[in-house]
Amino acid sequence: MRRILTPIILEADMPNIMDMIIEEGIQKGREEGIQKGREEMIRTLLAHGAMTPEQIASMFGIDLELILKVHRKPGA
């Protein structure tokens, strides 16, 4: 009985497992996109001298360390 049911059960669970893996990948991609967008905004504000790192952190609720890290990145 186990030999018959195990493959059936495993096959039935595969779509659920695959769905979970795909959803995790989508979520990771969204988070990376949000992070890149945030860094681009920081670079733009700093490049135009529109705001200091401290002002950006305060206005947008972004950690000052992240802003300083982006500011120190080559090409920033």
Biopython code that builds the backbone (N, CA, C, O; Angstrom):
import numpy as np
from Bio.PDB.StructureBuilder import StructureBuilder

atoms = [
    (1, "MET", "N", (0.824, -1.188, 0.000)),
    (1, "MET", "CA", (0.000, 0.000, 0.000)),
    (1, "MET", "C", (0.873, 1.258, 0.000)),
    (1, "MET", "O", (0.610, 2.209, -0.736)),
    (2, "ARG", "N", (1.907, 1.248, 0.831)),
    (2, "ARG", "CA", (2.810, 2.397, 0.917)),
    (2, "ARG", "C", (3.480, 2.663, -0.429)),
    (2, "ARG", "O", (3.610, 3.816, -0.841)),
    (3, "ARG", "N", (3.915, 1.578, -1.132)),
    (3, "ARG", "CA", (4.568, 1.736, -2.441)),
    (3, "ARG", "C", (3.635, 2.375, -3.455)),
    (3, "ARG", "O", (4.087, 3.088, -4.352)),
    (4, "ILE", "N", (2.379, 2.136, -3.328)),
    (4, "ILE", "CA", (1.405, 2.689, -4.265)),
    (4, "ILE", "C", (1.069, 4.140, -3.901)),
    (4, "ILE", "O", (1.018, 5.004, -4.776)),
    (5, "LEU", "N", (0.845, 4.400, -2.640)),
    (5, "LEU", "CA", (0.394, 5.726, -2.211)),
    (5, "LEU", "C", (1.503, 6.770, -2.150)),
    (5, "LEU", "O", (1.248, 7.942, -2.429)),
    (6, "THR", "N", (2.713, 6.387, -1.800)),
    (6, "THR", "CA", (3.795, 7.364, -1.662)),
    (6, "THR", "C", (4.023, 8.165, -2.942)),
    (6, "THR", "O", (4.060, 9.393, -2.866)),
    (7, "PRO", "N", (4.178, 7.547, -4.106)),
    (7, "PRO", "CA", (4.359, 8.351, -5.321)),
    (7, "PRO", "C", (3.163, 9.248, -5.617)),
    (7, "PRO", "O", (3.338, 10.362, -6.111)),
    (8, "ILE", "N", (1.967, 8.787, -5.327)),
    (8, "ILE", "CA", (0.768, 9.588, -5.576)),
    (8, "ILE", "C", (0.753, 10.811, -4.657)),
    (8, "ILE", "O", (0.458, 11.921, -5.098)),
    (9, "ILE", "N", (1.068, 10.602, -3.399)),
    (9, "ILE", "CA", (1.093, 11.698, -2.423)),
    (9, "ILE", "C", (2.184, 12.696, -2.795)),
    (9, "ILE", "O", (1.955, 13.905, -2.776)),
    (10, "LEU", "N", (3.372, 12.191, -3.133)),
    (10, "LEU", "CA", (4.467, 13.072, -3.506)),
    (10, "LEU", "C", (4.122, 13.887, -4.746)),
    (10, "LEU", "O", (4.413, 15.082, -4.813)),
    (11, "GLU", "N", (3.507, 13.242, -5.717)),
    (11, "GLU", "CA", (3.118, 13.934, -6.947)),
    (11, "GLU", "C", (2.066, 14.999, -6.651)),
    (11, "GLU", "O", (2.096, 16.078, -7.241)),
    (12, "ALA", "N", (1.154, 14.711, -5.760)),
    (12, "ALA", "CA", (0.107, 15.665, -5.404)),
    (12, "ALA", "C", (0.689, 16.873, -4.680)),
    (12, "ALA", "O", (0.173, 17.981, -4.827)),
    (13, "ASP", "N", (1.752, 16.683, -3.903)),
    (13, "ASP", "CA", (2.382, 17.779, -3.168)),
    (13, "ASP", "C", (3.323, 18.602, -4.037)),
    (13, "ASP", "O", (3.625, 19.743, -3.687)),
    (14, "MET", "N", (3.794, 18.067, -5.153)),
    (14, "MET", "CA", (4.763, 18.772, -5.987)),
    (14, "MET", "C", (4.290, 20.148, -6.436)),
    (14, "MET", "O", (5.060, 21.103, -6.332)),
    (15, "PRO", "N", (3.052, 20.300, -6.936)),
    (15, "PRO", "CA", (2.636, 21.646, -7.337)),
    (15, "PRO", "C", (2.676, 22.629, -6.174)),
    (15, "PRO", "O", (3.048, 23.788, -6.355)),
    (16, "ASN", "N", (2.296, 22.174, -4.976)),
    (16, "ASN", "CA", (2.338, 23.069, -3.815)),
    (16, "ASN", "C", (3.758, 23.500, -3.504)),
    (16, "ASN", "O", (4.008, 24.671, -3.218)),
    (17, "ILE", "N", (4.683, 22.564, -3.558)),
    (17, "ILE", "CA", (6.085, 22.877, -3.288)),
    (17, "ILE", "C", (6.621, 23.807, -4.363)),
    (17, "ILE", "O", (7.296, 24.790, -4.057)),
    (18, "MET", "N", (6.324, 23.503, -5.622)),
    (18, "MET", "CA", (6.781, 24.347, -6.720)),
    (18, "MET", "C", (6.174, 25.742, -6.611)),
    (18, "MET", "O", (6.871, 26.730, -6.846)),
    (19, "ASP", "N", (4.915, 25.844, -6.266)),
    (19, "ASP", "CA", (4.274, 27.144, -6.092)),
    (19, "ASP", "C", (4.975, 27.958, -5.009)),
    (19, "ASP", "O", (5.185, 29.161, -5.160)),
    (20, "MET", "N", (5.334, 27.287, -3.917)),
    (20, "MET", "CA", (6.029, 27.972, -2.826)),
    (20, "MET", "C", (7.388, 28.484, -3.288)),
    (20, "MET", "O", (7.763, 29.613, -2.972)),
    (21, "ILE", "N", (8.126, 27.669, -4.028)),
    (21, "ILE", "CA", (9.445, 28.060, -4.515)),
    (21, "ILE", "C", (9.327, 29.236, -5.484)),
    (21, "ILE", "O", (10.102, 30.190, -5.412)),
    (22, "ILE", "N", (8.359, 29.159, -6.382)),
    (22, "ILE", "CA", (8.143, 30.245, -7.340)),
    (22, "ILE", "C", (7.759, 31.528, -6.613)),
    (22, "ILE", "O", (8.278, 32.597, -6.937)),
    (23, "GLU", "N", (6.870, 31.442, -5.649)),
    (23, "GLU", "CA", (6.442, 32.623, -4.897)),
    (23, "GLU", "C", (7.614, 33.246, -4.139)),
    (23, "GLU", "O", (7.737, 34.470, -4.080)),
    (24, "GLU", "N", (8.473, 32.409, -3.560)),
    (24, "GLU", "CA", (9.657, 32.927, -2.866)),
    (24, "GLU", "C", (10.557, 33.669, -3.840)),
    (24, "GLU", "O", (11.101, 34.722, -3.505)),
    (25, "GLY", "N", (10.718, 33.130, -5.042)),
    (25, "GLY", "CA", (11.542, 33.784, -6.060)),
    (25, "GLY", "C", (10.955, 35.120, -6.484)),
    (25, "GLY", "O", (11.681, 36.100, -6.650)),
    (26, "ILE", "N", (9.650, 35.156, -6.656)),
    (26, "ILE", "CA", (8.975, 36.404, -7.025)),
    (26, "ILE", "C", (9.143, 37.437, -5.923)),
    (26, "ILE", "O", (9.447, 38.598, -6.197)),
    (27, "GLN", "N", (8.948, 37.022, -4.685)),
    (27, "GLN", "CA", (9.087, 37.942, -3.550)),
    (27, "GLN", "C", (10.507, 38.477, -3.466)),
    (27, "GLN", "O", (10.707, 39.670, -3.236)),
    (28, "LYS", "N", (11.504, 37.601, -3.651)),
    (28, "LYS", "CA", (12.908, 38.039, -3.610)),
    (28, "LYS", "C", (13.169, 39.064, -4.708)),
    (28, "LYS", "O", (13.861, 40.059, -4.488)),
    (29, "GLY", "N", (12.609, 38.815, -5.895)),
    (29, "GLY", "CA", (12.780, 39.752, -6.998)),
    (29, "GLY", "C", (12.163, 41.106, -6.706)),
    (29, "GLY", "O", (12.735, 42.146, -7.035)),
    (30, "ARG", "N", (10.992, 41.086, -6.087)),
    (30, "ARG", "CA", (10.341, 42.349, -5.707)),
    (30, "ARG", "C", (11.202, 43.121, -4.706)),
    (30, "ARG", "O", (11.407, 44.327, -4.843)),
    (31, "GLU", "N", (11.696, 42.408, -3.708)),
    (31, "GLU", "CA", (12.512, 43.062, -2.684)),
    (31, "GLU", "C", (13.789, 43.653, -3.287)),
    (31, "GLU", "O", (14.200, 44.757, -2.930)),
    (32, "GLU", "N", (14.411, 42.903, -4.205)),
    (32, "GLU", "CA", (15.618, 43.412, -4.860)),
    (32, "GLU", "C", (15.287, 44.633, -5.707)),
    (32, "GLU", "O", (16.064, 45.586, -5.747)),
    (33, "GLY", "N", (14.148, 44.616, -6.382)),
    (33, "GLY", "CA", (13.726, 45.760, -7.192)),
    (33, "GLY", "C", (13.470, 46.988, -6.337)),
    (33, "GLY", "O", (13.857, 48.099, -6.699)),
    (34, "ILE", "N", (12.824, 46.787, -5.220)),
    (34, "ILE", "CA", (12.563, 47.897, -4.296)),
    (34, "ILE", "C", (13.882, 48.465, -3.793)),
    (34, "ILE", "O", (14.054, 49.682, -3.729)),
    (35, "GLN", "N", (14.811, 47.589, -3.436)),
    (35, "GLN", "CA", (16.111, 48.033, -2.926)),
    (35, "GLN", "C", (16.865, 48.829, -3.994)),
    (35, "GLN", "O", (17.438, 49.876, -3.692)),
    (36, "LYS", "N", (16.870, 48.343, -5.239)),
    (36, "LYS", "CA", (17.555, 49.059, -6.322)),
    (36, "LYS", "C", (16.915, 50.414, -6.562)),
    (36, "LYS", "O", (17.616, 51.403, -6.776)),
    (37, "GLY", "N", (15.602, 50.468, -6.529)),
    (37, "GLY", "CA", (14.900, 51.742, -6.708)),
    (37, "GLY", "C", (15.226, 52.727, -5.603)),
    (37, "GLY", "O", (15.409, 53.917, -5.860)),
    (38, "ARG", "N", (15.299, 52.242, -4.382)),
    (38, "ARG", "CA", (15.637, 53.091, -3.239)),
    (38, "ARG", "C", (17.057, 53.640, -3.390)),
    (38, "ARG", "O", (17.304, 54.823, -3.153)),
    (39, "GLU", "N", (17.986, 52.767, -3.787)),
    (39, "GLU", "CA", (19.370, 53.205, -3.966)),
    (39, "GLU", "C", (19.491, 54.229, -5.097)),
    (39, "GLU", "O", (20.260, 55.184, -4.989)),
    (40, "GLU", "N", (18.741, 54.034, -6.172)),
    (40, "GLU", "CA", (18.764, 54.980, -7.290)),
    (40, "GLU", "C", (18.233, 56.346, -6.857)),
    (40, "GLU", "O", (18.781, 57.381, -7.237)),
    (41, "MET", "N", (17.170, 56.343, -6.065)),
    (41, "MET", "CA", (16.623, 57.595, -5.552)),
    (41, "MET", "C", (17.654, 58.312, -4.682)),
    (41, "MET", "O", (17.831, 59.525, -4.787)),
    (42, "ILE", "N", (18.328, 57.556, -3.829)),
    (42, "ILE", "CA", (19.355, 58.144, -2.961)),
    (42, "ILE", "C", (20.467, 58.741, -3.806)),
    (42, "ILE", "O", (20.895, 59.869, -3.559)),
    (43, "ARG", "N", (20.946, 57.985, -4.817)),
    (43, "ARG", "CA", (22.011, 58.487, -5.690)),
    (43, "ARG", "C", (21.597, 59.785, -6.381)),
    (43, "ARG", "O", (22.379, 60.732, -6.464)),
    (44, "THR", "N", (20.371, 59.816, -6.868)),
    (44, "THR", "CA", (19.876, 60.999, -7.575)),
    (44, "THR", "C", (19.823, 62.206, -6.653)),
    (44, "THR", "O", (20.283, 63.289, -7.015)),
    (45, "LEU", "N", (19.272, 62.027, -5.478)),
    (45, "LEU", "CA", (19.181, 63.135, -4.532)),
    (45, "LEU", "C", (20.569, 63.639, -4.132)),
    (45, "LEU", "O", (20.795, 64.845, -4.040)),
    (46, "LEU", "N", (21.485, 62.719, -3.898)),
    (46, "LEU", "CA", (22.832, 63.122, -3.511)),
    (46, "LEU", "C", (23.568, 63.787, -4.675)),
    (46, "LEU", "O", (24.280, 64.771, -4.475)),
    (47, "ALA", "N", (23.401, 63.259, -5.887)),
    (47, "ALA", "CA", (24.096, 63.803, -7.056)),
    (47, "ALA", "C", (23.661, 65.235, -7.349)),
    (47, "ALA", "O", (24.467, 66.061, -7.777)),
    (48, "HIS", "N", (22.400, 65.519, -7.120)),
    (48, "HIS", "CA", (21.904, 66.864, -7.391)),
    (48, "HIS", "C", (22.091, 67.807, -6.206)),
    (48, "HIS", "O", (21.739, 68.985, -6.275)),
    (49, "GLY", "N", (22.634, 67.291, -5.149)),
    (49, "GLY", "CA", (22.837, 68.118, -3.962)),
    (49, "GLY", "C", (21.521, 68.603, -3.374)),
    (49, "GLY", "O", (21.482, 69.597, -2.649)),
    (50, "ALA", "N", (20.457, 67.901, -3.690)),
    (50, "ALA", "CA", (19.130, 68.319, -3.242)),
    (50, "ALA", "C", (18.968, 68.198, -1.733)),
    (50, "ALA", "O", (18.307, 69.014, -1.091)),
    (51, "MET", "N", (19.590, 67.154, -1.183)),
    (51, "MET", "CA", (19.441, 66.906, 0.244)),
    (51, "MET", "C", (20.720, 66.284, 0.788)),
    (51, "MET", "O", (21.470, 65.643, 0.052)),
    (52, "THR", "N", (20.961, 66.475, 2.065)),
    (52, "THR", "CA", (22.082, 65.813, 2.721)),
    (52, "THR", "C", (21.670, 64.379, 3.051)),
    (52, "THR", "O", (20.479, 64.066, 3.065)),
    (53, "PRO", "N", (22.639, 63.510, 3.316)),
    (53, "PRO", "CA", (22.285, 62.150, 3.725)),
    (53, "PRO", "C", (21.354, 62.131, 4.939)),
    (53, "PRO", "O", (20.434, 61.316, 5.009)),
    (54, "GLU", "N", (21.591, 63.015, 5.873)),
    (54, "GLU", "CA", (20.765, 63.067, 7.082)),
    (54, "GLU", "C", (19.323, 63.466, 6.753)),
    (54, "GLU", "O", (18.375, 62.923, 7.320)),
    (55, "GLN", "N", (19.171, 64.427, 5.826)),
    (55, "GLN", "CA", (17.829, 64.857, 5.423)),
    (55, "GLN", "C", (17.083, 63.732, 4.702)),
    (55, "GLN", "O", (15.889, 63.526, 4.924)),
    (56, "ILE", "N", (17.802, 63.003, 3.835)),
    (56, "ILE", "CA", (17.186, 61.885, 3.123)),
    (56, "ILE", "C", (16.715, 60.831, 4.117)),
    (56, "ILE", "O", (15.602, 60.316, 4.012)),
    (57, "ALA", "N", (17.575, 60.519, 5.082)),
    (57, "ALA", "CA", (17.220, 59.520, 6.093)),
    (57, "ALA", "C", (15.978, 59.941, 6.861)),
    (57, "ALA", "O", (15.080, 59.133, 7.098)),
    (58, "SER", "N", (15.932, 61.192, 7.243)),
    (58, "SER", "CA", (14.808, 61.696, 8.025)),
    (58, "SER", "C", (13.527, 61.757, 7.200)),
    (58, "SER", "O", (12.469, 61.329, 7.661)),
    (59, "MET", "N", (13.619, 62.284, 5.993)),
    (59, "MET", "CA", (12.427, 62.482, 5.168)),
    (59, "MET", "C", (11.807, 61.164, 4.704)),
    (59, "MET", "O", (10.584, 61.024, 4.692)),
    (60, "PHE", "N", (12.647, 60.197, 4.323)),
    (60, "PHE", "CA", (12.131, 58.962, 3.738)),
    (60, "PHE", "C", (12.174, 57.769, 4.689)),
    (60, "PHE", "O", (11.756, 56.672, 4.318)),
    (61, "GLY", "N", (12.671, 57.968, 5.904)),
    (61, "GLY", "CA", (12.718, 56.876, 6.873)),
    (61, "GLY", "C", (13.679, 55.772, 6.472)),
    (61, "GLY", "O", (13.441, 54.594, 6.736)),
    (62, "ILE", "N", (14.776, 56.174, 5.825)),
    (62, "ILE", "CA", (15.784, 55.215, 5.385)),
    (62, "ILE", "C", (16.954, 55.274, 6.355)),
    (62, "ILE", "O", (17.340, 56.354, 6.804)),
    (63, "ASP", "N", (17.510, 54.134, 6.673)),
    (63, "ASP", "CA", (18.639, 54.060, 7.581)),
    (63, "ASP", "C", (19.809, 54.881, 7.030)),
    (63, "ASP", "O", (20.198, 54.714, 5.874)),
    (64, "LEU", "N", (20.360, 55.755, 7.848)),
    (64, "LEU", "CA", (21.464, 56.619, 7.430)),
    (64, "LEU", "C", (22.660, 55.812, 6.946)),
    (64, "LEU", "O", (23.353, 56.233, 6.020)),
    (65, "GLU", "N", (22.909, 54.668, 7.551)),
    (65, "GLU", "CA", (24.038, 53.825, 7.127)),
    (65, "GLU", "C", (23.874, 53.368, 5.679)),
    (65, "GLU", "O", (24.857, 53.312, 4.939)),
    (66, "LEU", "N", (22.658, 53.042, 5.264)),
    (66, "LEU", "CA", (22.407, 52.654, 3.873)),
    (66, "LEU", "C", (22.709, 53.821, 2.948)),
    (66, "LEU", "O", (23.332, 53.640, 1.902)),
    (67, "ILE", "N", (22.280, 54.999, 3.320)),
    (67, "ILE", "CA", (22.513, 56.183, 2.492)),
    (67, "ILE", "C", (24.004, 56.447, 2.359)),
    (67, "ILE", "O", (24.486, 56.731, 1.263)),
    (68, "LEU", "N", (24.730, 56.357, 3.448)),
    (68, "LEU", "CA", (26.174, 56.586, 3.400)),
    (68, "LEU", "C", (26.875, 55.502, 2.586)),
    (68, "LEU", "O", (27.846, 55.786, 1.883)),
    (69, "LYS", "N", (26.396, 54.275, 2.675)),
    (69, "LYS", "CA", (26.953, 53.176, 1.888)),
    (69, "LYS", "C", (26.753, 53.435, 0.393)),
    (69, "LYS", "O", (27.676, 53.256, -0.402)),
    (70, "VAL", "N", (25.552, 53.854, 0.020)),
    (70, "VAL", "CA", (25.262, 54.167, -1.391)),
    (70, "VAL", "C", (26.119, 55.342, -1.830)),
    (70, "VAL", "O", (26.634, 55.354, -2.948)),
    (71, "HIS", "N", (26.273, 56.320, -0.967)),
    (71, "HIS", "CA", (27.062, 57.519, -1.280)),
    (71, "HIS", "C", (28.532, 57.172, -1.532)),
    (71, "HIS", "O", (29.189, 57.801, -2.361)),
    (72, "ARG", "N", (29.039, 56.179, -0.820)),
    (72, "ARG", "CA", (30.456, 55.787, -0.971)),
    (72, "ARG", "C", (30.703, 54.839, -2.138)),
    (72, "ARG", "O", (31.847, 54.640, -2.546)),
    (73, "LYS", "N", (29.614, 54.242, -2.686)),
    (73, "LYS", "CA", (29.763, 53.299, -3.793)),
    (73, "LYS", "C", (30.357, 54.006, -5.005)),
    (73, "LYS", "O", (29.988, 55.142, -5.303)),
    (74, "PRO", "N", (31.273, 53.343, -5.706)),
    (74, "PRO", "CA", (31.801, 53.927, -6.943)),
    (74, "PRO", "C", (30.659, 54.169, -7.939)),
    (74, "PRO", "O", (29.751, 53.348, -8.068)),
    (75, "GLY", "N", (30.717, 55.277, -8.622)),
    (75, "GLY", "CA", (29.692, 55.595, -9.593)),
    (75, "GLY", "C", (28.481, 56.271, -8.983)),
    (75, "GLY", "O", (27.514, 56.578, -9.680)),
    (76, "ALA", "N", (28.537, 56.502, -7.680)),
    (76, "ALA", "CA", (27.387, 57.145, -7.006)),
    (76, "ALA", "C", (27.428, 58.638, -7.167)),
    (76, "ALA", "O", (26.547, 59.338, -6.668)),
]
sb = StructureBuilder()
sb.init_structure("model")
sb.init_model(0)
sb.init_chain("A")
sb.init_seg("    ")
for serial, (resi, resn, name, xyz) in enumerate(atoms, 1):
    if name == "N":
        sb.init_residue(resn, " ", resi, " ")
    sb.init_atom(name, np.array(xyz, "f"), 0.0, 1.0, " ", f" {name:<3s}", serial, name[0])
structure = sb.get_structure()
